[in-house]
Amino acid sequence: MASMSHILLLFCFFNLRTYLVSSVYSASDVPINVTKHFSFLDFSFTNNSRLVHDLKLLGNAKFSNEKGSLQIPNESQETDIRHQAGRGLYSFPIRLLDPITKTPASFQTTFSFQLNNLTTNSDLSDYGGGSGLTFIIVPDEFTVGRPGPWLGMLNDACENDYKAVAIEFDTRKNPEFGDPNDNHVGINLGSIVSTKIINVSDVGVSLKDGFVHHAWIDYDGPRRRIDIRLGLANDEVYPIKPIFSEFMDLSPYLNEYMFVGFSASTGNHTQIHNILSWNFTSNSQAFLRYPSSETCQGKIMLEKTTETTATTDKNSNRNKTPRSFLIFVAAVVLALVVLVGFYFISKHRRSVSKSGTSIEEDIHRPRPPNKPRRFAFSAISSSTRSFSEIEELGSDTRGVYYRGKLSNGSQVAVKRFSTEFLNTHGSDKKRLLKEIKVISHVRHPNLLPIRGWCQDNNEIIAVYEFVPNGSLDKWLFGAGVLPWTRRFKVIKDVADGLSFLHSKQLAHKNMKCSSVFLDVSFRAVLGDFGFVLLGAESKQFEAVVCNGADVFEFGVIVLEVIGGRPRVEETDEGNSEERNLLDFAWNLHETDEKVKLVDRRMGSLINLEQAIRVMEIGLLCTLNENKGRPSMEQVVELLHNMEKPIPELPKTRPVALFPYNSANTGLCNNYSCTLKL
């Protein structure tokens, strides 16, 4: 029956192809989306092994490993950094225009930057400080613009028809170019003279105040509309209102493929320009065209079509319609026969699967989109370039994370459990796999989705959805400064996700800052689960203990977020008492100096009263369970209802029932919890 159905299916397709060949040949082009995305959390070689490969530096530019930034100019290279210009470009061209329809691509980019004036105030003229920084879209990867007021955008070799787009963040007033002041954003289209100028002083932003600023640039290609948003110093909250939003056709200034990046320069007055992070996504529409008459295949199809047309023209118009109609009816009948055949085939396969389905059939069985599924080891290996070091994202005691790209183009994060870990807990492999499957079906906005798993070649692999902004620890302890509003939201997001997990009789069991990820909107999501299935097989004791461990670890994460420092920190010998963050926080509570824990890098924008309250909630979570440690449900209520009084903390830290080791990945290690809590 199966072979008969396949024959009918081929026959049906052959007839349909014959009937539709002329319409296929003359059909309009099929649109497809071309998407490009890349992300740099910082520009340090430690976190970006492919940095030199992915970014091209021109002129006086460098990577500052100390600051984790792309820096222009390179102050270590020249004794005099006046009149210098440089560029940092993504090494590969981006498709930004459809040459047929002249429709520009849509793109979104966000980046953090910091401008530091080196010229002393006494040397500054009435026109302000150094030059400025630009986000540029240029046609080549080798031109360096002129220094000074040209901001490294253009040079004398650029003709009038030079295609380039730039968004400048200018900190010097040049009246000859129409600058209104020394604190503005300009949109430049193929010219150093800005087409549009926005005075950012009107929105309370000073580009040269030395703080970290954040820019969001969104361009809707089909609608030809550009939105520019600029965050206040040390504030990454996405601004609701853009500083500029208007119709703007970029197509005359774009080639099909362009290079994107940054340029900056200095003149008589000097300034250091640091780009601290960068995300970019573009989406353009291309057209999949059928073979034209210029191709061999097209000529053959055209000849057959011409012959058919000539033969048909000999018949009367009365004969054309019945013949086409009969072919159509035959095709429909054959299609129905094939569908019936497929019904019996699927029924037969279901009966076979009951007795035992092969691994390949299980892997390739059609499934709804986004539903967790089993992957073949070969597919995972291919997506990660055979687990290449280039794609490595990080590692811990359980395994290694890799970035992968599936055959459908979607990006994933792959955790490959190490052989040592699996051999140590060999008897629990089945349970580990079962727990991955269970948690993969749990859905919540603050839980990182699990796309699937792999059990093949003695391997166990978990496949997560890829999060471009990376883990929380990179933002807290790396380059840039998260503002308090963003940190507070992260704490509430983590509490919401953990509370939901506990409500499902599950525990995370691997709570730490590196297990918290920030999505494109900087919403916090919990990932890198410890895969502990609670409540199964009457393990009620395990449920109670592991939930308590999660609450404890959440309290430590709260202290890390507020303090902007890891739980165990290597410091000078004179500050050895501050190495353990939890001990340090309790000592500050005992002396009523909790404000000293707050990360000073957040500046004056922090709500100290709110931060102290959240810190007390964190300390509450680190109490012994029989001495007042709350549940995550209670923690969520305290965080979302700031008027609700917090249970009083003891004046001194209670004696712990166990020595807490912050270096551990969690209190509830591996697959069995003990009475440590």
N, C-alpha and C positions, 0 to 999 in steps of 0.2 A: 504493500500500500504506500509506503514511504517513497519508493522509487517511482511509482506511478505518479504520485503527487508532484515530485520534482520534474518529471517529464512534462506534465501539464503546465506547471509554472513556467518552464522555459519556453514552451510553445506559446503560452499567453503573452509573455514578455516580447517574444519575437513578433507576434502579430501587432501588439500595441506599438512597438518600435516602428514597424512598417507603416502603420496608420498615422503615427504622429511625427514621422521623420521631418516632414516639411515644416510643421509647426515648431518642432524643436530647433530646427536650423534657423528659423526666422524669429525665435523667441527673443525677448529683451534680455539683457545681461542680468545675471543673478548676483545680487549684492551680498557681500560677506564682510564681517567686521575684522579689522586688523588692530589688535591691542598690544601695547607695549607698556611694561611696568618695571621700574627699578626703584630701589630704596637704599639709602645710606643712613644708618642710625648715627654714625659719626664717621670721621675720616682718619681713624687710627689704623695702623698696620696690624695691631693686635686683633682687632675685630673684623678686619677686611683683608683677607689674604690676597684677593684679586684686585686690590685698589689700583695698582699701577696699570693693570690690564684694562680695567673698566673706565678709568678717568685719564684724560690726557691734559697735562699741564703745559701751558705756553707762556713765554715771557718770564716775568718775575713773579712766579707763583710756586707754592710748595705745600706739602702735607705736613702739618704740625702734629706729630705723634703725642706731644705733651698736652696740647689742647684738644686733640682729636678733631682738628678742623682743616678745611681747605683755606689756606691763608694767602692773601695778596696785599702787599708785596712780601717778599722773603727778606725779613730784616736781618737774618743771619748771614745772608749772602753778600750784601753790599754795606759798606760803611755809611753811604749816603743813599737813603731810599727815596729821595725826592725825584720827581719826574720818572716814575716807574709805572709800567703797565703789565698786566698779566691776565691770563684766562685759565679756567678749569672747565673742560668740556667732557660730556659723556662720549666715550670713544666710538660709539656706533651711531650711524645716522638713524633718525626717527622719521617715519612716514607722516607728513603733516599736511599733505594736499593731494586730492584726487585730480590728476591732470585732465581727465575727461570732462567731469562735471564742474571742475574748479571749486569744489567744496572743501574748505579747510577742515582739518581734523579737530576734534574736541580734545582738550587736554586739561589736566588738573595737576598743579604742582604746589607743594608746601615746603618751606625751608626755614630754618632758624639761622639768624646771623647776628653778629656783634661787631660794632664799629668803634674803634678806640683811637682817639686823636692823640698823636704824639707831640704835635706842636704845642708849646706852652701858650697859655692865655695871653701873655704879653706880646706874643708874636702874631696873634690872630688879627686879621683886619675886621672891618665891620661886616664883611661878607661870610664870616663863620670859619669853620674848621677845614678838614681835609676834603677830599673829592667825594667819593661815594662808590656804590656797588650797583651792578646791574644783573638781572636775569636776562640772558640773551638767547635768541634763536638765529643762527647764522648758517650760511651755505657751505662753509668749509671748516676744516679742523686744523688749519695751519696759520691763519691770519691773526696777528695781534694788533689791536687798535692803538691809537695814540694815547699818551699819558695826559695828565692834567684834566681839563674840563671835558675831554672826549671819553673819559671813563673806560678806556680800553675797548670801546665799541667799534669805532671806525678809524680808518687811517687814510692817508693821501692816495693810496692805491684803489680805494673804493670809489667807483664811479657813481653817477647819479642814479643808475638803475640797480645799484647794489641792493640785494634783497636781504633784509635783516629786520628783526623785531626785538625790542628791548624794553624791559620795565626797569627804570632807574630809581635807585634810592639815594638821592643826591643830598649831600651835606655841605655844599658850597654854592653860593649865589654867583652865577655868571650872567650879568645883564645882557651880554651880547647874544646869549642863547635864549633870552626871554625868561630866565629863572625868576620867580617872585621872591624867593628867600633862600635860606640855607637849610631848609628842612622840608623837602617836598618829594613826591613820587611822580615820575613822568613816564609817559608811554611814547616810545620813539619808533617810528615806522620808516626805516630806510634813511633816517636822517638823525643828526645829533640834536636838532631842534625838536623838542617834544611836541607831539600832536595834541596831547592832553596833559595837564599838570594838576596835581592834587596837593594842596597845602595840608600836610598832616598835622601841623600845629593846631588846626581846627578840631582835630579828633583827640587832642591831648597826648600826642606821641612826639617824642624827641629822638630822632634817629641817632644822634651822637651823644646820648647820655651814658653810653658804656654798658647798658643792659642788653640782655639777649632779647631780640625781637623775632617775631614769627610772621611770615607772609603766606597768604593763600591766594593763588591766582587760578581762576577757573575760566576756561574759554569754551563756549558752546559753538562748535563749528557750523552746523546746519543753520542755527539761528543768528550766527555772527554777533554774539554777545559776550562781553568780557566782564568779569567780576573780580575785584581786587579787595582783599581784606588784610588788615594789618593789626596784629595783636599788640597790646600794651606791653611794656617791659616786663619780662619774667612771667608772662601770662599766655598759656597755650590754649585757652578756652576759645573755641571757634566763634568769632564775632558774628552776631546775628545780622548786623547791618554792614554792608561793604562800604569802603571809602570811595569806591568808584564802580559804577555799573551802567554800561551804555552799549548801544549797538556799535560794533567796530568790525569792518571787513578786513581781515588779515591776508586774504588770498592773493592780492597783488604783490605782497612782500614775502611770499613763500614759494619755495620749490617743492617738488614732490617729496624729496628727502632733505632734511636739515639736521644740524647739530644743535644740541641744547646744553646750557651750562651757565657759567658766571664770568663776568669780567669786572675789573676794578683798576684804579690808577691813583697816583699821587701827583701833585704839582709842586708849587713852592711850599705848600703846607702838607704835612704828612699824616697818614692815617693807616692803621692796620685793619684790614677787612677779613673777618673770619666767618666762614660758612660752617655751621656746626652739625647740621643734619639736612637731608634732602630726600623728598619723595616725588616721583614723577609718574604719571599715567597718561597715555594718549590712546585715543580710539578714533580710527578713521574707517571710512567705508570704501572698499574696493569692489571691483566687479569681475566675476568669473565669466569670461566670455567663451562662447562656443567656437569651434574651429571655423576660421574664415576661409574664403576661397583661395587664400594665399598658401594654405597648408596642404600637404598631401592628402590628409584625411578629408579636409574640406573639399578638395577637388573631386575626390571619389564620390562623396555624398552629393555634390552639386551635379555631377554627371548622371548619377542614378536618378536624382530628382528631375533633371531635365528630360531623361528618357521616359520616366513615368508620366510627366506632364504632357509630352508629345503624344503618347499613346492614348491618354485620357481625352485629349482634345479631339481625337477622331470620333469619339462617341458623342452622342447627343446629350444635352443637359439633362434630359429626362432619365438617362441611365446613371448619371453621376451620383445622385442622391441615394437611390436604393443600394448601390454598391457600398457606399460609405456607411450607410445605416446598418447593412448586414455585417460588415466588419466590426462595427461598434457593438452590435448585439452579441456577436460571437466572442468578442473580448470579454464582455460582461459575464456571459455564461461560463467561460473558462475561468474567470476570476472566482466565481461562486464555487466552481468545482474545486479549485485550489484551496479555498478557505475551508471547505468541508474536509479536504484531505489533511490540512493542517490541524483540524480539530481532532481527527483520529490519531495523527502522529503525536500530538501533545498528550492525548490520553494514554497512548502506549508508553510514552516517555515517563509519565507520572507513575505508571505501574512499575516501570523498571527502577525508578528512583527509590521506590519504597524498599526494594530489595538491596539497594546499594548504588549510590551515584559516585562516579569518579570525581577526583579532585578537579580536573579540567572542566567538567560539566558544571560543577558547583561554582567555579570561578567565573565562567563565561555566561552563566544563565542571565537573561535579561532582567534588569531590576529597575524600579523607578529611580529617577534622578535624585541625587543627594541622600539616597538610602544607604546606610553602612553596608559594606559588602566585603567579600573575601578577595584579596588580590593574589595573583601569581607572583612568586618570587622573581621570576624573570621580568615582570612588569615593573616591580619596585626597583630592581637593579638597574633597569634601563632608565627609569625616571630620575635616578640619582647619579647617572653616569658611572655605574658600577661602584656606588658608594665612594665616590671620589672625595679626596680631602678638600678639593675646591668647594664642594657643596656642603661641607660639614658646618653645622650651626652651633654645636656645643656638645658637651658630654657630662655624665655623672657616673655614680657607682653602678647604675643599672644598665647603661648603654649609651649610644651615641645618636645625636640628632643630625639629620641631613635634610637639605632642601631638595625637593623633587618636583618634576613637571610631568603630569600624566599625559597620556596620549591625546586627551581632549583639550589640552592646553592649560588646564587648571593647575595651580601651584599647591603643593602640600608640604607638610613637615613630617618626616619619617623618623620614628624612634626604633632603632634596631637594638634589641636587648642583647647584651653581651653574652658570650659563651660561658664566661665565669659566673655571671649572675644566674643563668639558666641551669648550669651544672650544680651550683650551690643549692638551688631550690628545685632540683629536677623532679621531685615527687609532686610538685605543685604546678607543673606546666599546664595541665588540663584546666586547673582552676584559674590560672592566670588568663588563659585564653577565654574562658567563660566570663571572667570579670570584664575583660576588654569588650566583649560583645554586649554585655549588659549595660555598661556605662555608655557605649556608643549610641544606645537608643534613648539616652536621657538628654532632653533638650531644655535649654534655658539661655536667655540673652547673655548671661555672665559665665557660661561654661563653653569652653572651646570645643567645637564639634569634632567628633572622631569620624573620619571618612571610611575607615575600614581597618582590616587587619590582614596579616599574612602568616600562615603556618605551613612552611614548606622547607625542605632541605635542612631539617632540624633547626629552623629559624622561627622566632616569634617576633613579629614586627607590628607596631601600631602606627596608623596613618592618620595624622591630624590635618585639619584645615590650616593653611599657611596664614600667619598674621604678619603683615609687612612692617609694623612698627616695633616688632620684637618684644623682648621681655622687660618687665618693670625695672629690674636691677640695672639694665643699661642706661635707663633714664635717670634713676636716682643717684647712681654712683659714677656715671660717665660724664660726657660733655653735656653742657646745657643745664638748665635748672627748671624743674617742674614747679609751677606756681602752686600756692596753697589750694586754690579752688579746684585745680586738677587733682591734687593729691587727696583732698577730701572726697572727691567723687570716686577715685580709685578705691579708697578704703570702703566706701559704701557699696560699690560694685562687687568687691571681693566678698564682703559680708553677705550680700544678697545671694551670690552664687553658692557660697558654702552652706548657707542656711537651707537653700533648696535641696542641695545634695543630701544634707542630714535628714530632711523631711522624707526623702525616698529610701531611708535606711541604708545610705551609702556614706562613705567617708573619702576624703581626698587623700590623706595619708602621705602627702609629699608637699606640704605647705611651705613655701619659701618665695622670695621675690622673683627668682628665676622661673617659677611656675605660674606667675601672673603675666599675661600678655596684654598688649594694648592694640586694639584694632585701628582701622583707618580713622575713626572718629574719636580715638583715644578712650574708648570704653574698655574697662578692664574685664578680661575673661580668664577663667581658671583652666589651666591645661597641665600637661605632664603629670597625670594622675598616678597615684600609687597602686591603683586597681585593687582595692579591697572591697569585696562584696560583703556587706553586712546583713545580718539577719538570716543568711542562708545556712542551711544545715544546723539550725538551732544555735548559731554562734551569737547569742544575745550579749554575752559578756564582752565579746570582741567589739560589738557595736558600741557599747557604752564607753569602753576605754579609748577606741580610736576616734570617736567623736570628740571626746575630751582633749585628745592630743591635737586635733585640728584647731580647736578653740585656743589652746595654748600657743600654737604656732601663729595663729592669726594675731594674737596680741603682740608677739615679737615683730611681725610684719608691720603692724601699726606704728611701733616705735621706730622701725627703720624708715618708714615713709615720712614721719614727722622730723626725724633727725637727719635724714639724708645721708645716713652712714650704715654700713653693714653691721650685722649682729656681733661679729668678732672682727676687730680691726687691728692691724699691725700699726702701732704708734711708737713714738719715742719712749725710751725707758722711763723718762720722767712722768709720762702719762699712762703708765701701765694699769692704773686703777680704772681707766676709761676704756680698756680694750673690750670688755664684755658689756654690750649695750644694755642688756637687761639689768645687770648689777648697777650700772651707772644710772639708769632711769630710776631705779628704786632708791638709790642714794640721794638723788635730786628730790625725790618725793619726801624723803625723811627730813631734808633740810629746807623744804618748801622753796626749792629753786628750780622747779620743773621747766621754767621758761628757758633755761640754759640748754635744754635738749633740742629746742626748735632750730631747724636749719637756717642759719643767718643769711644764706645766699638768696632766700626768698625775698629779702628786703622788707620794706615797710608795708607791702600790700597784704601781708598775712593778717588773718583774724586771730589774734593771740588767745582771746577767751575761748574761741571755738577749738583751737589747736590743743589747748590745755585740757579741755573737756574730753576730746578724742584720746589724748594721751592717757587720761585716767581710765577710760574704757579699755584701752590696751593693757594697762597694768592690772585691771580687774580680771582680764582673761588669763593672766599668768598666775593667779592664785591657785592653791590646791583645790581640787574639786570639792572636797568636803569643807572648804573654808571660804566659799563664796564665788567660785568660778561660774559665770553665767553660761547659758546655752547660746547657740548662734541665733536662735529666734529672739532671745532677749537682747542680744547685741544689736541686731537689726533695728529693733524698736528704739533702743537708746540713740542710735545714730540718725534715724529718720525723724525722731521726735526730740528735738533739742531742748524742749521745755521739761521733759521728763527727768526727774532727779536721779542721779547716779547713786547706787549703793555706796556707802562710805567705805573708803579704803582703810585698811589698818595703818596706824602711824608708822609702823616698821614692817618690813617684809617678813611674812611668816617663814619659819624654818621649813625648807623644802623637804619633801619625802625622798628626794633623789637629787643627785648632783646634775644640774642641767648643763649639757654640753652643746653650745651653739654651733659647733662644727658639724653636728649630725644633720643629716638631710631630713630627719623627722623623728619624733618620739616613738611613733608606732612603726617600727622598721620591718621591712620585708613582708612576711605574710602572717606573722603571729604577734599579737600585742601582749605585753606583760604588765605586771602590777606596778610599773614605775610611776604611774600617776596616782 
